Amino acid sequence: MSAKALHEVQAQFARIANPEKPFLFSNGFMLDDVSLAYETHGQLNADKTNAILLFHALSGSHHAAGHCKAVPNTDERWTDDCQRGWWELFIGPGKALDTDKFFIVCANYLGGCYGSTGPASTNPKTQKPYGAEFPPVSTGDVVRSQALLLDHLGIEKLHAVIGASIGGLMTLNFATMFPERVRLVVSIASGLSTTVLSRLTVFEQVMAIENDPHFHGGNYYDGATPEYGLTLARMISHKTFVHLDAIERRARGDVLQTDDQLAWYRVDHNVESYMLHQGKKFVKRFDANTYLRICNMWLRYDPLRDAGVDDYGALFAISRRAGHHYLVFSIDSDFCFYPEEQAEMVRWLEQADVSNMHITVHSDKGHDSFLLEPALYTPHLVYTLRRGVEMSDAWEEEDLGLL
């Protein structure tokens, strides 16, 4: 489907902090001017009970569906690759997230580079980009900022919270930090902790950016940007997102790029050229400081700390008391969040007696399957979202003394 055939959407902006009520980060830093870029799809019903909050993955944005030509305050980062919604195949009338029934909200993360306040944003006190002065961001900070967005929209309780990859980590945060504000929790190709392998892979990406001679500790906006470091970071991550067989298939038909030669090493294999091309393309649409903030939140992910509990039993007891239902997806070819990670989550859910469904998707596309193959996910999403409506009706009848 071409971009012209997609419905046009525009980013919206919500100021969630001001000098009278600054935003407090988990490390104690405060900002008194914070805005989030967000997008909505569908209509919020009269009693505001049909809202779904969608968390994007590492390099995603608030733009989840439709066509968006431009987003203010993104400099030249809003490239053609950004203009089509990253979950277009899943959101719309009759799709998995049916906009005839549900109101979808998706926001660019705090610290992001697609319209939300982040390192590339102008510091009102200096009239220059925050750069290195912008604080580290935790997943808990992102979740609390989006809870403030829900307040702005007048939404007290979500029908569901949905996220894939890093976004899935935040669904667990939301469910256990704000248990009374959600019914259904959908975690796709994610987990409940940062594994040793993930830590090493993400740390390699941090090192790639930090060691770029143009990084300057994050203060690079008035000169050359750390393109080499960000290119390398993207190449490191890309091989975990796309199954290696798929990389080989995609690269097989590629023509070697004439500008893909290094200082000494000659790039003469299609796979090498393909990966280098992916990295160079990514640099045009993303900010290195934002990339580091998201890597940091992944490396520092700790849902126990954010929920104020000591172990996973206590963590999932929060969901049991709130009456949550979890839908957990695994992808059998996933090299980024291995299926064992979702299985561990499900074991804790069952041990805590939390209602759940665990689906393993069989795909040859690896981690990126959740972006590309709606047919494998839609039936389960539709069923679970409908179950949430039935659960909601039952709760209302119980509250009215009808059960």
C-alpha positions in Angstrom: 0.0 0.0 0.0 1.5 3.4 -1.0 1.7 6.3 1.4 -0.9 8.2 -0.8 -3.4 5.5 0.0 -3.0 5.9 3.8 -5.0 8.3 5.8 -3.2 11.5 6.8 -2.5 12.0 10.5 -0.7 14.7 12.5 1.2 14.6 15.7 -0.3 16.2 18.8 1.6 17.6 21.7 0.8 17.6 25.4 2.8 19.7 27.9 3.0 17.4 31.0 5.3 19.6 33.1 5.7 23.3 33.8 7.6 25.6 36.2 4.8 25.2 38.7 4.8 21.4 38.5 8.1 20.0 37.1 8.7 16.5 36.1 10.8 14.5 38.6 13.0 11.8 37.0 13.8 8.7 38.9 17.4 9.9 39.5 16.1 13.1 41.2 16.6 15.4 38.2 13.8 17.8 37.5 12.7 19.5 34.3 10.0 22.2 34.3 9.2 22.2 30.6 8.3 18.7 29.3 6.1 17.9 26.3 5.2 14.6 24.7 4.4 14.1 21.0 1.6 11.6 20.6 -0.9 10.3 18.1 -4.4 8.9 18.5 -6.6 6.6 16.3 -10.3 5.9 16.6 -12.7 7.7 18.9 -12.8 7.8 22.7 -16.2 6.6 23.9 -18.4 8.6 26.2 -17.3 6.9 29.4 -13.7 6.8 28.3 -13.2 3.0 28.7 -12.0 2.0 25.3 -8.5 3.4 25.3 -5.4 1.4 24.5 -2.0 2.7 25.3 0.7 1.5 22.8 4.4 1.6 23.6 6.8 1.7 20.7 10.1 -0.2 20.3 13.7 1.2 20.5 13.8 3.2 17.3 10.0 3.7 16.8 7.9 6.8 17.4 4.4 8.0 18.3 3.5 7.5 14.6 1.8 4.1 14.7 -0.6 4.2 11.7 -1.5 6.2 8.7 0.8 8.7 6.8 2.4 11.6 8.5 4.4 13.9 6.3 6.1 16.0 9.0 6.5 16.4 12.7 7.6 19.7 14.2 10.9 19.9 16.1 12.5 16.9 14.5 15.0 18.8 12.3 15.7 16.6 9.3 15.2 13.3 11.1 11.6 12.8 9.9 12.7 11.0 6.7 10.5 9.1 4.3 11.1 5.9 6.3 9.3 7.6 9.3 6.2 8.7 7.4 4.3 5.4 7.3 3.1 4.2 10.7 5.2 1.5 12.2 2.1 -0.6 13.1 0.0 0.3 10.1 -0.7 -3.4 9.4 -2.3 -3.8 12.9 -4.2 -0.5 13.5 -7.4 0.5 11.7 -11.0 -0.5 11.0 -11.4 -4.3 11.3 -7.7 -4.8 12.1 -6.1 -6.2 15.3 -6.5 -2.9 17.0 -9.9 -2.1 15.6 -10.4 1.7 15.5 -14.1 1.2 15.1 -14.1 -0.1 18.7 -11.0 1.3 20.4 -9.1 4.6 20.9 -5.4 4.0 20.4 -2.8 6.3 22.0 0.9 6.1 21.1 3.5 8.6 22.4 7.1 9.3 21.6 9.2 8.4 24.6 10.4 11.1 27.0 14.0 11.6 25.9 13.0 10.8 22.3 13.9 12.6 19.1 10.5 12.7 17.3 8.9 15.6 19.0 8.9 14.7 22.7 11.3 16.6 25.0 14.8 15.1 24.7 18.5 15.8 24.4 18.1 17.5 21.0 15.3 19.8 22.3 16.0 23.4 23.1 16.7 24.1 26.7 14.6 27.2 27.4 17.2 28.5 29.9 20.1 28.4 27.4 18.3 28.4 24.1 20.6 25.6 23.0 20.0 21.8 22.8 20.1 20.0 26.2 22.8 17.6 24.9 24.7 16.0 27.7 22.7 18.0 30.3 19.5 15.9 29.5 19.2 13.4 32.3 19.2 9.6 32.0 15.7 8.2 31.5 14.3 5.1 33.0 11.4 3.0 31.7 9.6 4.1 34.9 10.1 7.7 33.9 8.6 7.0 30.5 5.6 5.2 32.0 5.0 8.0 34.5 5.2 10.6 31.8 2.6 8.7 29.7 0.4 8.3 32.8 0.4 12.2 32.8 -0.5 12.1 29.2 -3.5 9.9 30.0 -4.5 12.5 32.7 -4.3 15.2 30.0 -6.6 13.2 27.8 -9.0 12.5 30.8 -8.5 8.7 30.7 -8.6 7.2 34.1 -8.4 3.5 33.2 -7.1 1.8 30.0 -8.8 -1.1 28.3 -5.3 -2.4 27.5 -1.6 -1.5 27.4 0.3 -3.1 24.6 4.0 -3.1 23.8 6.6 -5.1 21.8 10.3 -5.4 22.4 11.4 -2.6 24.8 7.8 -1.4 24.7 6.9 -4.7 26.2 9.1 -4.0 29.2 7.0 -0.8 29.8 3.8 -2.7 29.7 5.0 -4.6 32.8 6.1 -1.3 34.3 2.7 0.2 33.7 0.7 -2.7 35.0 2.7 -2.8 38.3 3.2 0.9 38.8 -0.4 1.9 37.9 -2.3 -1.4 38.4 -5.7 0.3 38.9 -5.4 2.1 35.5 -5.4 -1.0 33.2 -7.3 -4.2 32.5 -5.3 -6.1 29.9 -1.6 -6.3 29.5 -0.1 -7.4 26.1 3.6 -8.1 26.0 5.0 -9.0 22.6 8.6 -10.5 22.2 9.8 -8.9 25.4 10.7 -10.1 28.9 10.9 -9.1 32.6 14.6 -8.4 33.0 17.8 -7.5 31.1 19.6 -10.8 30.3 23.4 -11.1 30.2 23.3 -11.4 26.4 21.1 -8.4 26.0 23.3 -6.4 28.4 26.5 -7.2 26.4 24.8 -6.4 23.0 23.4 -3.1 24.2 26.6 -2.1 26.0 28.5 -2.7 22.7 26.2 -0.1 21.1 26.8 2.4 24.0 30.6 1.9 23.5 30.2 2.4 19.7 28.6 5.9 20.2 30.7 6.9 23.2 33.9 6.2 21.2 33.0 8.2 18.1 35.4 11.2 18.0 32.5 13.5 17.2 30.4 12.5 20.2 32.0 15.0 22.6 30.2 13.6 25.6 26.8 14.3 23.9 27.5 18.0 23.0 27.7 17.7 19.3 24.7 19.7 17.9 26.8 22.7 16.7 29.2 20.5 14.6 29.8 17.1 13.2 27.5 14.4 14.6 28.7 10.9 15.8 27.5 9.2 12.6 30.1 6.4 12.6 29.3 5.4 16.2 25.5 5.5 15.6 25.9 3.5 12.3 27.9 0.9 14.2 25.4 0.8 17.0 22.5 0.2 14.6 24.5 -2.6 12.8 25.0 -4.3 16.1 21.3 -4.2 17.0 20.0 -5.0 13.5 21.4 -8.5 13.5 19.3 -9.2 16.6 16.1 -7.8 15.1 16.2 -9.6 11.8 16.8 -13.4 11.6 20.1 -14.1 10.1 18.5 -16.2 7.3 16.4 -13.2 6.5 19.4 -10.9 6.4 21.1 -13.3 3.9 17.9 -13.3 1.7 17.6 -9.5 1.8 21.3 -9.0 1.0 21.4 -11.6 -1.8 19.9 -9.3 -4.4 21.5 -6.1 -3.3 24.1 -4.4 -5.4 27.3 -3.4 -3.6 27.1 0.3 -2.7 29.9 2.3 -4.3 30.3 4.4 -1.1 30.6 1.5 1.3 34.4 1.3 1.2 36.3 1.8 4.5 39.7 3.4 4.9 41.5 0.1 4.4 39.0 -2.8 4.4 37.2 -3.4 1.1 33.5 -4.2 1.5 33.0 -6.9 -1.1 30.2 -9.1 0.3 26.5 -8.3 -0.1 25.8 -9.0 3.6 28.4 -6.5 4.7 27.1 -3.9 2.3 23.5 -4.6 3.4 24.3 -4.1 7.0 26.4 -1.0 6.4 23.6 0.5 4.3 21.1 -0.2 7.1 23.4 1.6 9.6 24.0 4.6 7.3 20.3 5.0 6.6 19.4 4.9 10.3 21.8 7.8 11.1 19.7 10.1 8.9 16.6 9.5 11.0 17.8 9.2 14.6 19.7 11.1 17.3 22.7 9.5 19.0 21.8 11.0 22.4 18.3 9.6 22.3 19.7 6.2 21.3 21.9 6.3 24.4 19.0 7.3 26.6 17.0 4.3 25.3 20.0 1.9 25.7 20.5 3.2 29.2 16.8 2.5 30.1 17.2 -1.0 28.8 20.4 -1.7 30.7 18.9 -0.2 33.9 15.5 -1.9 33.6 14.3 -2.9 37.0 10.5 -3.4 37.4 11.0 -4.5 41.0 12.5 -1.2 41.9 9.9 0.8 40.0 7.0 -1.0 41.7 8.7 -0.9 45.1 8.8 -4.7 45.7 11.6 -7.2 46.4 10.8 -10.1 44.1 8.8 -11.3 41.1 6.3 -13.0 43.3 5.4 -9.7 44.9 5.5 -8.0 41.6 2.9 -10.2 39.9 0.8 -10.3 43.1 0.1 -6.7 42.2 -1.5 -7.9 38.9 -3.4 -10.6 40.7 -5.0 -8.2 43.1 -5.8 -5.8 40.2 -7.5 -8.6 38.2 -5.2 -8.2 35.2 -5.2 -10.6 32.2 -1.9 -11.0 30.3 -1.4 -11.9 26.7 2.3 -12.9 26.1 3.7 -13.5 22.7 6.9 -15.4 21.9 8.6 -15.6 18.5 10.4 -18.9 18.0 13.1 -17.3 15.8 13.7 -14.3 18.0 17.4 -13.5 18.7 16.7 -10.3 20.6 14.3 -11.4 23.3 14.6 -15.2 23.3 11.4 -17.3 23.9 12.8 -18.5 27.2 12.4 -14.9 28.5 8.7 -14.9 27.9 8.4 -18.4 29.3 10.0 -17.2 32.5 7.4 -14.4 32.7 4.6 -16.8 32.2 6.0 -19.1 35.0 5.8 -16.2 37.4 2.3 -15.2 36.2 1.1 -18.7 36.8 2.8 -19.0 40.1 1.1 -15.8 41.2 -2.2 -17.1 39.9 -2.6 -14.3 37.3 -4.8 -14.9 34.3 -2.7 -15.3 31.2 -2.4 -16.7 27.7 1.0 -17.5 26.1 1.2 -17.7 22.4 4.3 -18.8 20.4 4.5 -17.5 16.9 6.3 -19.6 14.4 8.1 -17.3 12.0 11.3 -17.1 10.0 11.5 -13.3 10.3 13.0 -13.2 13.8 12.2 -10.3 16.3 10.8 -8.1 13.5 7.9 -10.6 13.0 5.7 -8.4 15.2 6.0 -5.6 12.7 5.5 -7.7 9.5 3.1 -10.5 10.1 -0.3 -9.4 11.4 -2.0 -12.7 10.5 0.0 -14.4 13.2 -1.0 -12.1 16.0 -4.4 -10.6 15.0 -6.7 -13.5 16.1 -5.2 -13.6 19.5 -5.2 -9.8 19.9 -8.9 -9.6 18.8 -9.9 -12.4 21.2 -8.1 -10.9 24.1 -9.3 -7.4 23.5 -12.9 -8.7 23.2 -12.4 -10.7 26.4 -11.4 -7.4 28.1 -14.8 -5.9 27.1 -16.6 -8.9 28.6 -14.5 -8.6 31.8 -15.3 -4.9 31.9 -19.0 -5.6 31.6 -18.8 -8.2 34.4 -17.0 -5.9 36.7 -19.6 -3.2 36.1 -22.4 -5.6 36.8 -20.6 -6.7 40.0 -20.2 -3.1 41.1 -23.9 -2.6 40.5 -24.7 -5.8 42.6 -26.1 -7.6 39.6 -23.8 -10.7 40.0 
